């Protein structure tokens, strides 16, 4: 259900070149990823390497955090807690949703064999090797959710400062290390709080449904990156894919090839698009980055597929599929505020939940998120 993209901001002294690949023994990936479609895009930005950022601030620095102290940024919508900062993102914001996101995180890193798609490993490793020894490596995880990716990144690169930002307070499933912290931030309006040239890596996974202006957002990301920095975006397609990894087109339960996961994905796409027309470009993130011209020195995108349900005979895919199945079953609950707000009936939402529960329990439907 997603495609990874990575891009690098163009730097005058780099001549637009992407750094060469790193030694595989030092790779952030622990194993080769199984074939899977997540839309992955990565790229690098364009600015002089004489520009450097200041200290991002320590955990005690009051200017480095945005958490509210007098109230949680939550509100009730159709009986579930959601963020109170924007209507662009209306998934539930509770402990059950963070548990779901942890399962999703586990499925994706099993698919990639690590925290990044293999195609991005070389530029990611190179981006962490700053020529200015005064600067600690720094990483920003936009839409951090449960904080699982940020925590894992901070553990793998203990010399780096890792910040995870989200619309709601993070409820991490494990204790964050001292080099990891979390902040409240609506990136549609608050990314300017972070200084220019502050991060080696900006990571954003499954967040573009909440971004209302993709070009403006991507320009802000480029501003945040240091010379040689990398932006990694991983976004889902709003559809299910069959065993041959073809997009499912069946719309109704009586149609051949219909799956309830595909209905969940299409409901998600339709409901999100109704509130955010930018979602129409979510499957061409690489193209949007390239359309920005000299902002990015290089853009690379690829596709990956994650099984939904523990149907695969491949042990890694089976485990990843089981986790993604758990996550999607949870998503049929956490998307209720979104679906009901966009006019999908409570009867259709409940029918979806029951159908998906049965489909995943039987583990017979061979399908992928792409």
N, C-alpha and C positions, 0 to 999 in steps of 0.2 A: 504493500500500500504506500510505498514511497520511493522517491528517487533522490539519491545523494548528489549534491553539487558542491564543488569547492572552487574558490576564486581568490586571487591575490591582487591587492591594490597596486597599481602601477607606481614604480619609484623611478625617478629620473636617472639615478646611478645604476639601476639594475637593467636598463635597456629593455624593460618589458619581459625579461626572462623569468621563468619559474625555477626555483632552486632544484638542483638535481636530487635524485633519490638518496635515501640514507642507508647506512649499513643495516641489513635485515636483522642482525643480532641485537641492534639497539632499537628495534621497532616497537611502537606502542601496541602492536597487535601480537597476541600470544599464539595465534594459530591462523591458518588460512581460512578465510570466510567460506562458508557454504554458499552455493549459488542461490541467490535470493532476489522483486522489484522494489526497492526503496529508491526514490529519486534523490540522488546524491549530486550536489554541485559544490565545487570548491574553486576558489580563485584568489588572486593577490592584487593589492591596490597601488595607485600611482602617486607617489610623493617623494620629496627629497629625503634621503636617509640622514640628513643633518638635523631633522626635526626629531626631538625625543620628548617623551612624556615625563611628567613628574611622578612623585610617589603616589600610588593609588590610595595610600592610607592604610593604617593598621586596623585591626578589629575594634580598637578603642577610639579610633578617629571619628568624631561625631559627623564629619562631613562625608564619610565613606558609607554611611548607611541611610536607608530611607524608611525603616520600619516605623509604623505608627505606634505610639505608646498609650494613647487614650482609648483606642477602639480597634478591633480587627476590621480590615477592609472587606467585609462580607455582607451580603444581604440575602434574604429569602426569595426564591422564585419557584413557584409551583412546588412548594414544600421542601426544596433543597437549597443549600447554601451555595451562592455563586459570588464571584468577585463584584465589588461595588465601584470599580474604577472605569469600566467600559462595558458596553453591550456588544462589542465585537467578538467576545469570547464568553460563551454561556455554558460551558461544561460545569458540572458540580465541582465544588471546592471543599472537600472533606477528606477524612482519613481513608475512606474506602476508595476515593479517586486516587490518592497517592499510592495506595497498595496496588491499584490497577496499573499506574504508571511505572511502578517498580517491575511488575511482570513484563510490561512492554519493553522497558529498558533491557531486561534480561534476554528477551527474544531477539532484540536488535543486535546486541553485542555478540550473541552466539552466531548470528547470521554473518556479521562482519568479521568475527574472530578477534574482536577488540573494540576499542572506543571509536575508531574511525574506519571508514571503508578503505580497503587495501589500496585503491587508486590514489588516495590522499596521503598515504603514509610518508612518502618522500618529502613532500612540501611541508607537512606538519612537523616532521622531525627537524627540517632545515629552519623552519620559522622559530623554533625554540632556541636556536643557537644565535643569540644576539651578539653582534660585533661590539656592542657597548657593554662592557662587563659591569658597569655601574647599575644596570637595569636588571631586576629580577624578571624572569619570564612571567607573563600574566595572561590569564585566560578568562573570557567572559562567556557564560552559558546563558543565552537568552531563552526565556520560557522554561526555566529549569524544572518546573513541576515538582516532583518529589525530591529533587536534588541528587538523584542517584548518579547521573552522569558526572556532575560536578564533583561529587565526593570521590568517585572512582578516579577521575582525572587528577584530583589533588593527591590521592594516594600514590598514583603511578609517577607523578612528577612532584615530589615533595618540595623541590626548590622553587616551584611556581606559586604565585598568588592566583587563586581561582575564586571567581565571583559568580554566583548563580542568581539571576534576577527573575522575578515572576510577579504576576498580578496579585497573588495571595501569599501568606506566610507559608514557608516550607515546613513540612512535617517529615523530616528525614527518617528513613528506615534504619539507618546506622549512624553512629556518632561521626560528625564531620571532623576531619583532622584540622589542626590549627591553621593551616594555610588555605582553608576554604571557608567562605562566609556567604550569606544570602541576604538579598536586598529586595524590597518592594519597588516595582517600577513598571509603569505602562510605557512600553518602548515606542508607542505611537507619538508620545509627547515628551518623554523624559530621557531619551538617550543622550541629549545634550549635557546632562549632568556629569557624564564621563568625559575626561579630557581627551583631546586628540592624541593619537600615537600612544595609546595606553596599553594595548593588548597585542600579544603575539598571535593569539587565536581567538576568533569569535565563532561560537558554535550555536546553531539554532536548529532544533529538531521538532517537527510537528507544531510549528507556531504560526505559519503564514496565514492560517485562517483568521487570526486576530490582527493582522497587519493591513491597514486600509490603503496605504500608498507604497507599493513595492519599490519603485525607483527611489523615492525619498529615503526609505528605510535602508536600502542597499548603499546609498551614498553616505548615510550616517555610519554604517558599519565600516565602510572604507576609511572614513575619517578616524575611527577608533583604532584602526590597525597600525602597528609599527611597520617600518620598512621590512619587507620580507614576510609580513604577516599573512595569515590565511583565514578566510571565511569558509566554514563548512555548513551547508544547509541540507537537511534531510526532510523531505516532505512526501506525504501520501497522495496517491491517486484516489479519486473518489469513486472507486469501483473495486469489485473483487476480480480475481483472475483464476481461470480453471487449471486443471492438472497440466495442460500444455502451455500454461502461462499466457493464454489469450484472454483478453478482457471479456468478462461475462456481460451478456446483453439481455438475458431473460429478466422480465420485470415482474412477473406474477408467479405465485407458488405453483400454478398448474403448467407453467411454461417449462419445456425441457432445459435443463442446465441451471434452473433457478437455485439460488442459495440465499439463506437469511443473512449471512454476512454481507453479501453483495447489496442486499436491501439496506442494511445498516450503513454501508459506505455511501450509497446513493442518497439516502435520507440526509446523511451528514453533509454531503456536497450540496444538495438542494437547499437545505436549511441555512447553511453558512453563506452560500451565494446570495440568498435573499437579503442578508444583512451586510454582506461585504462583496461587492462586485469584483474586487481584485482577485478573488479566489479563482476566477476564470483563467488566470495566468499561472496557477500553482504548479502545473505540469510542464511549464517552460521557464523555470527559474534561470537556467543557464542562458536562455535567450534574452530574458530581461536584463541580466547582468551584462551581456555583450552589447545590448542596445545602449548602455550607458557610455559607450565609447572608451575614452582614455581613462575612465575611472579605474578599470581593472586591467592588469597586465596580462593575465591569463585566466581562462575559465575552463573547467573540465567537468563534465557530468556523465553519469552512468546510471544503470538501473540495477535493482536488486529485488528479490522476491522472498518474502517471509511466509512460511506455511501458517495457516490458521486452523488450529486443531492438531492433535497428536496422531495424525494419520500416516505420516511418512515412515518408511522402513529404515531410513538413514537416522542413526542415533542422534546426531546433532540437530538435524531438521525436526526430528520427533520432539526433542526437548524444547526447541525454539517454538515449534507449532503449539505445543501444550501451553507454554507461557503466553503466546499471542492469543490463543483461544481464551484463556482466562481474562486477558486484558480486554478483548472485544466483548466478552460477556459482561464485564464491568462497564464497558462503554455504553452498552444498551441501557444501562441505568443512569450513568453520569451525563448522557446526552439528553435526558428527558427535559430539563429546562430549555435547552436549545430547540428541541423538536416542538414542544408545546408552544413556545413563544412564536414559532414560525408557522403555526397553523396545522401541524400534524396532529391528528386526533389522539386522545388518550387510548382509544380502542386499538388504533393502529400501532401505537407505541407498545402496548401490552402484548399484542399479537407478535410483534417483532421480538420482544424479549423471550417469549415462550418458544417461538420457532427457533431462535438462535440457541437457546439452552438445549433443546432437543437435538439440534444439528451437531453441536459440539460434543454432547454427551455420547453420541453414537460413533463419532470419529470415523465416519465413512465417507464424508464429502471431501474430496481432494481439491483444495483451493488455496490460493495465496493472496496475501496483501501485496500490492505492487506500487 
